Each structure stands twice: as structure tokens, then as C-alpha cells.
């Protein structure tokens, strides 16, 4: 029924919260009522409805299971609409209230709004709320319906895209892959400079043209479906391979992955990354032909410069078959088929853990094929880089039985890349060494306190900062900070923050006073669009009392020795947004007492926002799970455990942010 249709009979009185009640005008017999009730209870989106009486008073709010799961309330709590309003983010409630007023004033019959709910468990969820109403013949609202869908992942991805815009600009200029954007109408809005050397066309010859002019007709339907699927899901769940027309007329095989983004007009558009896979496709076609002509298999495979290897999905990867071309690395096929050697055994020791983690992750996500780059150790001890494109074989029950790899020596390419990278990164490396010296390497020997840290920059130089510094004879300061942005600018601001904080902290027992001074000192030098989030606490060793401030940073975690978790979330604005009055008024100083064995964890969002191949974030819950119950574990072991868990979780995802953790525990 549309929002303009009116029911002919009144709605039944709602029953107890959580029990589905259908209006009479929706109950067209027992079967229809059962089907509607089943749909309402098990719908994949949140649903709610209210009946409005003749005086405009709404009845109970009837909600389904998914509605309660999204907002974190029980059906009984959600039946009172005031409880739902209370957990709505204040900034969003004003807009919703205004739109609702327009509905009841007869100006509209519905609206769609993105809004945030602050769940009772402390987690914030972003949802898309759709509201429609039904009216009677006189235009009075009789029923109020709402649909709720979780859009947190999409919203986070859009925010991350905006945060990384400047980093993308640099990447677009230097990337060897072809990067391109396609409008909702199907025309190229942007292509990177890499298009010209790889496909011959000048960039100006591509912009504004429809992608159908360049995609091979046989793969056009595949490409069109791929874009539609990506726009629907937000990111491509798989890559595709297709042919692209070169300017001279021949076709070039490309592999592409993609994601959706919101353009300046608020529309969903497609962003893709393509790379030339002609050589690999050629090798694969040769292999397929060989399998079709079994009598020619050995001749074709052994003639190819690439190595074909078939290994069992078992520990140490025992080899069942390897082509004669393995001899280029100094080995004989019999070395492997006799089980004297395994392919894992000739993998470079520094790459084995990573390669193994990637293989396990691909198997866990049911990937049917994947590619890896790693080093192997030749029989003479030399090291070669290889590209390994692997196809996974399954038995009828869906269990992985074999991995079939096509291995190509890419050492010349890697050497060229290393030379180019060395020239580009030399200065960054020197800067990174300087920055490394600014971080604590050996913590001061504070007998009453145990201290340990984890610091991993995503680039040679980063914007994360942590420190342990003396305030006076019996007070010590603990700080962690994150400069918005990456690269040299962020590193310079981090160094300035460190120097200023150390200067202001000496002899000052008030954490808020120190941070206010630091903000005033840094504000004038802060580049546009850059800011620093910071957590600073001062621990009095005589009383174990911590005085702290949180200037826009992630809330610190306090895990009490008894197992209780507390978020240290005093309010405050990040450094650099305001020079004084606003910053000073919003900064809150809080005090709490620590007990022996209590664990204070300061961290940057590079840890909680670390993502796996599916886009799921590590999150605060996993961080807490890793740290809880470690009262008797030395802090270096705790950091080692967390680091290993993070590496396994994000084995297949690129790391785009620095990761920093500082642990403090009174003895």
C-alpha cells in the first residue's frame, strides 16, 4: 500500500511488546496474517509501527527482532518510543523531529534519514531510517511505520575515503596500475596517467567516453554486472578479468577490483583498479590447452618459463607434481615428488609466516584462486622473487584438496622496483630514523609501575607519538597522540608536539594546564586540515592517582584487576582546531585511582580500525578480549600476543594507518 492509500478499518490494539500484532486491514485471512507475521518477525531490516488515535496520540511501538538488535533495546523497552528517542544522537534527533512535524502537519507522507543510535552497550551504530504514514479520508495520520537498516560499514568507508583523499592524489600519480572512475551514466570521469603507456590512449581521449567503447563485447555483460554488484555492496567481493581495447586495436587482458564511492553530487559511482594480466592469461591458456591434449601436457608445461606445481593442502605443502622448469632454480622435480623437499621448505624463511597466513586466510574465505609474491631460496643459496598464481581444487564435499600454482620468476621486475623505491625512500628512511630516536627505546625504571609499548608506522615516518616523561620527583606523565595525516608533515608536527609537551609538562601537576599550553603553542603552526588527537595522564606514585585529559583521542581502556572494564572518555577537542577559548572550555580533566594490577591501555585508531580481507575492523572489543585476564602476564608477552593477533586478523588487507599501543600497570 502506498503512503497515499487509506485503510478502511481501524487497526487492532497492539499486544505486549515484542509480540507481533497486525492491523485488520492487513489481515486478509489466516494464511495472509501468518505470512505477514512471519515476515515481520524475521525481516532482515528493522521494522516498527504505531497506531495513532483520533486525538493524535500514538499507541505502543511494535518492533521486530532486527529492530531491537540494531538499537540494543529489548522489545519491552522499545515499545515506549521515548526510550528510542533517548538513544538517538542529539544532533540527529533535531532533524528527525522537524521532519516528523512536517508529516503530522500534512506537508509530507514520509522521509528517509541517516541517523546515529547510541546503544546502551556504548557502541554507536549508523542507520538509515525510512518513515511512512497512512492517512484516513480526512487526511489524519492513522498509522506510523518505520524501517531501519544498518549502514555503519558504508558510512565508515565513506569517511575513510574522505580522510585519505590527499594520500590518494599522490598515489594516483605514481601508481603502476590503471586507476579509473566511472559515473553512474557509465562514462569515464577519471583515469590515471598509467593508462597512456599501457593502452596507448591519451587521458583526454578517455574522459567523457562510455566504457562500452573500450571493453571487449564478449566481456561487456560481465563488466556491467560487476559494476552493478560493486555499487550495491560498496566493494567488489571478487575481481574480474576482461579485455580492454588498445589504441592500436589489439585487446589487452586486465584484472580489476573496485569499490563504490559517493561523488560530489551525492550519487554512487564506481572506482576501479586495473592491471595488465596478459602474460598470466597467456600462460593459463597454454595450461588449459595442455590439459585438453594430455599427450602434449609435459612438452608444453616444461617449455614454459613459468613453473607449474601441484601440492596437497596438508602441512608443509607436499608436492605431487612440479614441471621440469623448476630446474631454473637448481632443483630437480624428483627432489619434491620424492618428498625430500617441500615447496614450503624452499620458501624464504622471512616470508614463510606471511605466505602461510595468506594461504589460510584465502582458504577460510573460500577463494578459488589467488596470487602471492614471495621469495624462494635456490639450490645454490641465491634468492629469487616469484609471482605465484594459485588455483584451489576441491573434492565433491567442498573440502580443499590441492593447490595448483603457476610460478613465474619476477626478480628483474622486483629489482627495478627496489632501485626505484630506494631512490624515492632514501630521504624518508633518514627521516624515519630521526623520528625513531624521538620515541622511548628504554622506559625509565619506575619501580612502582610496569610499562610496555607497541609502535608500527604504516610508512617510514608516521604521525603517531607516545612518551613517558617525568613531571617531578614522584609524578610521571604518560601520553599517546595521533597526528591526522601521514608522511613528512605529520612527522614534523609529531616532533613539535613532543618537544612542546615535554617543555610544558615539567613541574606541572595539572594535565589540563599542560595540554592547553601545548595547544596554544602549536595552533599557529598547524597546517590547514591537520589536527592532533591526544591522551595525557599524570600518575602520582605515592597515591596511584591518575589525572588525565582526552583531547579528541580514542578513549583509554582501564581493565581493573578484578575484570571490570572502564572507558576513560572525558571530553575534549583535538589540538589545532581552536587556539584557546573553545578548546579550553571543552577540555575536561578527570581523576581516578589505580590499584595494583590494574591495566591502563592507551592506543591509536590504527589498532581498532585494522581491517581484514572482508572489511571487518579489529575493533575495541577484540582489543579488550586480548588484554583481559592478563594480570599475571608480563607486559612484553601481552604486547607480543596482541601483535600476533593483529597480524593474523589483517593478513590479507593493506595497512594504511600507524599502530601504537602504550600499556601501564601499577605493581
Residue pairs with C-beta under 8 A, 6 or more apart in sequence:
1 7
1 134
3 109
3 110
3 132
3 133
3 134
4 109
4 135
5 134
6 134
6 135
6 136
6 137
6 142
7 23
7 24
7 25
7 134
7 136
7 142
7 143
8 25
9 24
9 25
10 23
10 24
10 51
10 142
11 23
11 24
11 25
11 51
11 142
11 143
12 21
12 22
12 23
12 24
12 27
13 21
13 51
13 59
14 21
14 51
14 59
14 60
14 62
14 79
15 21
16 76
17 60
17 61
17 62
17 63
17 74
17 75
17 76
17 77
17 78
17 79
18 63
18 68
18 74
18 75
18 76
18 79
20 37
20 40
20 41
20 62
20 64
21 62
22 33
22 36
22 37
22 40
23 49
23 51
23 143
26 32
26 33
26 36
27 33
27 36
40 47
40 64
41 64
41 65
42 64
42 65
43 64
43 66
44 66
45 66
45 147
45 148
45 149
46 63
46 64
46 66
46 67
46 68
46 69
46 70
46 71
46 127
46 146
46 147
46 148
46 149
47 63
47 64
47 66
47 67
47 145
47 146
47 147
47 148
48 61
48 62
48 63
48 64
48 67
48 78
48 145
48 146
48 148
49 61
49 62
49 143
49 144
49 145
49 146
50 58
50 59
50 60
50 61
50 62
50 81
50 143
50 144
51 58
51 59
51 142
51 143
51 144
52 58
52 59
52 140
52 141
52 142
52 143
52 144
53 59
54 140
56 104
56 140
56 141
58 81
58 144
60 79
60 80
61 78
61 79
61 80
61 81
61 84
62 79
63 75
63 78
63 79
66 148
67 78
67 148
68 74
68 75
68 78
70 117
70 125
70 127
70 148
70 150
71 78
71 84
71 87
71 117
71 119
71 125
71 127
71 148
72 87
72 117
72 119
72 120
72 121
72 123
72 125
73 83
73 84
73 87
73 120
77 83
78 84
85 93
87 117
87 118
87 119
87 120
88 96
88 115
88 116
88 117
88 118
89 115
89 116
89 117
89 118
89 124
91 116
92 113
92 114
92 115
92 116
93 115
95 113
95 115
96 113
96 115
96 129
99 108
99 111
99 113
99 131
100 131
102 108
102 111
103 109
103 110
103 111
103 131
103 133
103 141
104 141
106 139
109 132
109 133
109 135
110 130
110 131
110 132
110 133
111 130
111 131
112 128
112 129
112 130
112 131
113 128
113 129
113 131
114 126
114 127
114 128
114 129
114 151
114 155
115 126
115 127
115 129
116 124
116 125
116 126
116 127
117 124
117 125
117 127
118 124
119 125
122 567
125 150
125 152
126 150
126 151
126 152
126 155
126 156
127 148
127 149
127 150
127 151
127 152
128 148
128 149
128 151
129 146
129 147
129 148
130 146
130 147
130 148
130 149
131 144
131 145
131 146
131 147
132 145
133 141
133 142
133 143
133 144
133 145
134 141
134 142
134 143
134 145
135 141
135 142
136 142
153 234
153 615
154 234
156 617
157 234
157 235
157 259
157 615
158 261
158 262
161 261
163 484
164 656
166 485
167 486
167 656
171 179
172 179
172 192
173 192
173 193
175 192
175 194
175 273
176 194
176 275
177 192
177 194
177 273
177 274
177 275
178 191
178 192
178 194
178 195
178 198
178 199
178 254
178 273
178 274
178 275
179 190
179 191
179 192
179 194
179 271
179 272
179 273
179 274
180 188
180 190
180 191
180 192
180 195
180 271
180 272
180 274
181 188
181 189
181 190
181 191
181 261
181 269
181 270
181 271
181 272
182 188
182 189
182 211
182 227
182 269
182 270
182 271
182 272
183 189
183 263
183 267
183 269
184 267
184 268
184 269
186 210
186 211
186 212
187 208
187 209
187 210
187 211
188 206
188 207
188 208
188 209
188 210
188 211
189 207
189 263
189 269
190 207
191 203
191 206
191 207
193 203
195 201
195 203
195 206
196 202
196 203
198 252
198 276
199 244
199 245
199 246
199 247
199 252
200 246
200 247
200 248
201 247
205 247
206 214
211 223
212 220
213 245
214 244
214 245
215 223
215 242
215 243
215 244
215 245
216 242
216 243
216 244
216 245
216 251
218 243
219 240
219 242
219 243
222 240
222 242
223 240
223 242
226 236
226 240
226 256
226 258
227 258
227 270
229 236
229 237
230 236
230 258
230 259
230 260
230 270
231 260
231 268
231 269
231 270
233 260
234 259
234 260
235 258
235 259
235 260
235 615
236 257
236 258
236 259
239 255
239 256
239 257
240 255
240 256
241 253
241 254
241 255
241 256
241 277
241 281
242 253
242 254
242 256
243 251
243 252
243 253
243 254
244 251
244 252
244 253
244 254
244 274
245 251
245 252
246 252
252 276
252 278
253 276
253 277
253 278
253 281
254 274
254 275
254 276
254 277
255 274
255 275
255 277
256 272
256 273
256 274
256 275
257 272
257 273
258 270
258 271
258 272
258 273
259 270
259 271
260 268
260 269
260 270
260 271
261 268
261 269
261 270
261 271
262 268
262 269
263 269
279 408
280 387
280 389
280 406
280 408
283 304
283 306
283 406
283 408
284 389
284 406
286 300
286 304
287 300
287 301
287 308
287 406
289 296
289 300
290 296
290 297
290 300
290 301
291 297
298 324
301 308
301 323
301 324
301 325
302 323
302 324
302 325
304 323
304 325
305 325
305 328
305 408
305 409
306 325
306 406
306 407
306 408
307 322
307 323
307 325
307 326
307 328
307 329
307 405
307 406
307 407
307 408
308 321
308 322
308 323
308 325
308 404
308 405
308 406
308 407
309 319
309 321
309 322
309 323
309 326
309 336
309 343
309 404
309 405
309 407
310 319
310 320
310 321
310 322
310 402
310 403
310 404
310 405
311 317
311 318
311 319
311 320
311 342
311 343
311 402
311 403
311 405
312 318
312 319
312 320
312 401
312 402
313 363
313 400
313 401
313 402
313 403
316 342
316 344
316 345
317 342
317 343
317 344
317 403
318 339
318 342
319 336
319 337
319 339
319 341
319 342
319 343
320 337
320 402
321 333
321 337
322 333
322 336
322 337
322 343
323 333
324 333
326 332
326 333
326 336
328 409
329 346
329 376
329 378
329 379
329 384
330 378
330 379
330 380
331 341
331 346
331 378
331 379
334 340
335 341
336 342
336 343
343 405
344 352
344 356
346 376
346 377
346 378
347 355
347 374
347 375
347 376
347 377
348 374
348 375
348 376
348 377
348 383
350 375
351 374
351 375
354 374
354 651
355 372
355 374
357 647
357 648
357 651
358 370
358 372
358 651
358 652
359 372
359 403
360 651
361 612
361 613
361 651
361 652
362 370
362 392
362 652
363 392
363 400
365 613
365 614
365 652
367 392
368 391
368 392
369 389
369 390
369 391
369 392
370 389
370 390
370 392
371 387
371 388
371 389
371 390
372 387
372 388
372 390
373 385
373 386
373 387
373 388
373 410
373 414
374 385
374 386
374 388
375 383
375 384
375 385
375 386
376 383
376 384
376 386
377 383
378 384
384 409
384 411
385 409
385 410
385 411
385 413
385 414
386 407
386 408
386 409
386 410
387 407
387 408
387 410
388 405
388 406
388 407
389 405
389 406
390 403
390 404
390 405
390 406
391 403
391 404
391 405
391 406
392 400
392 402
392 403
392 404
393 400
393 401
393 402
393 403
393 404
394 400
394 401
395 401
425 460
428 459
428 460
428 461
428 488
429 460
431 460
431 461
431 488
431 491
432 457
432 459
432 460
432 461
435 461
435 462
435 491
435 494
435 495
438 494
438 495
438 498
439 455
439 465
439 466
439 467
440 453
440 466
440 467
440 468
443 451
443 452
443 453
443 468
444 468
444 470
444 476
446 476
446 541
447 667
448 541
448 544
448 666
448 667
449 476
449 539
449 541
449 664
449 665
449 666
449 667
450 634
450 635
450 663
450 664
450 665
450 666
450 667
451 468
451 635
451 662
451 663
451 664
451 665
452 635
452 636
452 638
452 639
452 662
452 663
453 466
453 639
453 660
453 661
453 662
453 663
454 639
454 642
454 643
454 659
454 660
454 661
455 464
455 466
455 658
455 659
455 660
455 661
456 606
456 643
456 655
456 658
456 659
456 660
457 464
457 658
458 486
458 606
458 655
458 656
458 657
458 658
458 659
459 486
459 487
461 487
461 488
461 490
461 491
462 486
462 490
462 491
462 494
462 658
463 482
463 483
463 484
463 485
463 486
463 490
463 491
463 493
463 494
463 658
464 480
464 481
464 482
464 483
464 494
464 604
464 606
464 658
464 659
464 660
465 479
465 480
465 481
465 482
465 483
465 494
465 497
465 498
465 660
466 479
466 480
466 481
466 602
466 660
466 662
467 477
467 478
467 479
467 498
467 501
467 502
468 476
468 477
468 478
468 479
468 662
469 476
469 477
469 479
469 501
469 502
469 505
470 476
470 477
470 506
471 477
471 505
471 506
471 507
471 508
471 509
471 538
472 507
472 509
474 540
474 541
474 542
475 509
475 538
475 539
475 540
475 541
476 538
476 539
476 541
477 505
477 511
477 514
477 536
477 537
477 538
477 539
478 536
478 537
478 538
478 539
478 600
478 602
478 662
478 664
479 501
479 534
479 535
479 536
479 537
479 602
480 534
480 535
480 553
480 602
480 603
480 604
480 660
480 662
481 494
481 497
481 532
481 533
481 534
481 535
481 553
482 532
482 533
482 534
482 553
482 604
482 605
482 606
482 658
482 660
483 490
483 491
483 493
483 494
483 497
483 530
483 531
483 532
484 490
484 529
484 530
484 531
484 532
484 533
484 574
485 529
485 530
486 658
489 527
489 530
490 530
493 522
493 525
493 526
493 527
493 530
493 532
494 532
496 522
496 525
497 518
497 522
497 532
497 534
497 575
500 517
500 518
500 521
500 522
501 514
501 518
501 536
504 514
504 517
504 518
504 521
505 514
508 514
509 538
509 547
510 538
510 547
510 589
511 536
511 537
511 538
511 547
511 548
511 549
511 589
512 549
512 587
512 588
512 589
514 536
515 534
515 536
515 549
515 551
515 572
515 575
515 587
516 580
516 583
516 584
516 587
518 534
518 575
519 551
519 575
519 576
519 578
519 579
519 580
519 583
520 579
520 580
522 532
522 575
522 576
523 575
523 576
523 578
523 579
523 580
524 579
526 532
526 575
526 576
530 576
531 552
531 574
531 575
531 576
531 577
532 551
532 574
532 575
532 576
533 551
533 552
533 553
533 554
533 574
533 575
534 550
534 551
534 552
534 553
534 574
534 575
535 548
535 549
535 550
535 551
535 553
535 554
535 556
535 568
535 602
536 548
536 549
536 551
537 546
537 547
537 548
537 549
537 556
537 600
537 602
538 546
538 547
538 548
539 545
539 546
539 594
539 664
539 666
540 546
540 547
543 593
544 593
544 594
544 595
544 666
545 591
545 592
545 593
545 594
546 591
546 592
546 593
546 594
546 600
547 589
547 590
547 591
548 556
548 568
548 570
548 589
548 590
548 591
548 592
549 570
549 572
549 587
549 588
549 589
549 590
550 556
550 568
550 569
550 570
550 571
550 572
550 588
551 572
551 573
551 574
551 575
551 583
551 587
552 572
552 573
552 574
552 575
553 574
553 604
554 603
554 604
554 605
554 608
555 567
555 568
555 569
556 567
556 568
556 600
556 601
556 602
556 603
557 565
557 566
557 567
557 568
557 599
557 600
557 601
557 603
557 620
557 623
557 624
557 627
558 565
558 566
558 567
558 568
558 592
558 594
558 598
558 599
558 600
558 601
559 565
559 598
559 599
559 601
559 624
559 627
559 628
560 566
560 595
560 598
561 595
561 596
561 597
561 598
561 631
563 628
563 629
565 624
565 628
566 592
568 590
568 592
570 588
570 589
570 590
571 586
571 587
571 588
572 583
572 586
572 587
572 588
573 582
573 583
573 586
573 587
575 583
577 583
594 600
594 666
595 666
596 666
596 667
597 631
597 665
597 666
598 665
598 666
599 627
599 630
599 631
599 663
599 664
599 665
600 663
600 664
600 665
601 623
601 627
601 661
601 662
601 663
602 661
602 662
602 663
602 664
603 623
603 660
603 661
603 662
604 657
604 658
604 659
604 660
604 661
605 657
606 655
606 657
606 658
606 659
606 660
607 618
607 623
607 646
607 659
607 660
607 661
608 617
608 618
608 619
608 620
608 623
609 617
609 618
609 657
610 617
610 618
610 646
610 649
610 650
610 653
610 655
610 657
610 659
611 617
611 618
611 650
611 653
612 618
612 649
612 650
612 651
612 652
612 653
613 651
613 652
613 653
618 646
618 649
618 650
622 645
622 649
623 642
626 638
626 641
626 642
626 645
627 638
627 642
630 638
633 641
635 663
635 665
638 663
639 661
639 663
642 661
646 659
